[in-house]
């Protein structure tokens, strides 16, 4: 969704970020993770750390983090252990 991130990082790097994000989210979701702020905060920190690791544009990190959390809430309902 972020044109500047695509230009700076390229598709392959963004794919690597997406793969790591999926793995991290799957490892950290719990039954009530969407309602527990501590779990949501931990996921936000993980997402931010991954974005920094790959050099994601700092000015776009907050929006990307919110997008990832929102998508995880929608897509990961069945992932909770």
C-alpha positions as CSV (number, residue, x, y, z in Angstrom):
1,X,0.0,0.0,0.0
2,X,2.9,2.3,0.6
3,X,4.5,3.5,-2.7
4,X,7.6,5.0,-1.0
5,X,8.2,1.7,0.9
6,X,8.0,-0.3,-2.3
7,X,10.4,2.1,-4.0
8,X,12.9,2.0,-1.1
9,X,12.7,-1.6,-0.2
10,X,11.6,-3.5,-3.3
11,X,9.1,-6.3,-3.6
12,X,11.4,-9.1,-2.3
13,X,12.2,-7.2,1.0
14,X,8.5,-6.5,1.5
15,X,7.7,-10.2,0.9
16,X,10.3,-11.1,3.6
17,X,8.8,-8.7,6.0
18,X,5.3,-10.1,5.4
19,X,6.6,-13.7,6.0
20,X,8.2,-12.7,9.3
21,X,5.2,-10.8,10.4
22,X,2.9,-13.8,9.8
23,X,5.2,-16.0,11.7
24,X,5.4,-13.5,14.6
25,X,1.7,-12.9,14.8
26,X,0.9,-16.7,14.7
27,X,3.4,-17.2,17.6
28,X,1.9,-14.5,19.7
29,X,-1.8,-14.6,19.3
30,X,-3.9,-16.1,22.1
31,X,-7.6,-16.7,22.6
32,X,-8.5,-13.2,23.7
33,X,-5.6,-11.3,22.1
34,X,-7.8,-8.8,20.4
35,X,-9.1,-7.7,23.7
36,X,-6.0,-7.7,25.9
37,X,-4.0,-4.6,25.5
38,X,-0.8,-6.2,26.8
39,X,-0.8,-8.7,23.9
40,X,-1.7,-6.0,21.4
41,X,1.1,-3.9,22.7
42,X,3.6,-6.8,22.4
43,X,2.5,-7.4,18.8
44,X,2.9,-3.7,17.9
45,X,6.4,-3.8,19.3
46,X,7.2,-6.9,17.3
47,X,5.9,-5.3,14.1
48,X,7.8,-2.0,14.7
49,X,11.0,-4.0,15.4
50,X,10.6,-5.9,12.1
51,X,10.0,-2.8,10.2
52,X,13.1,-1.1,11.6
53,X,15.1,-4.3,10.9
54,X,14.4,-4.1,7.2
55,X,14.7,-0.3,7.0
56,X,11.1,0.5,6.5
57,X,10.6,4.3,6.1
58,X,10.3,5.7,9.6
59,X,7.6,8.2,8.7
60,X,5.4,5.4,7.5
61,X,6.0,2.9,10.3
62,X,3.1,3.9,12.5
63,X,0.5,3.6,9.7
64,X,2.0,0.2,8.6
65,X,1.9,-1.0,12.2
66,X,-1.8,-0.1,12.6
67,X,-2.5,-1.7,9.2
68,X,-0.8,-5.0,10.3
69,X,-2.7,-5.1,13.6
70,X,-6.0,-4.4,11.9
71,X,-5.4,-7.1,9.2
72,X,-4.3,-9.6,11.9
73,X,-7.5,-9.0,13.8
74,X,-9.5,-9.7,10.7
75,X,-7.5,-12.7,9.3
76,X,-6.2,-14.4,12.4
77,X,-9.4,-15.2,14.4
78,X,-8.8,-18.9,13.9
79,X,-5.1,-18.8,14.8
80,X,-5.5,-18.5,18.5
81,X,-4.4,-21.5,20.4
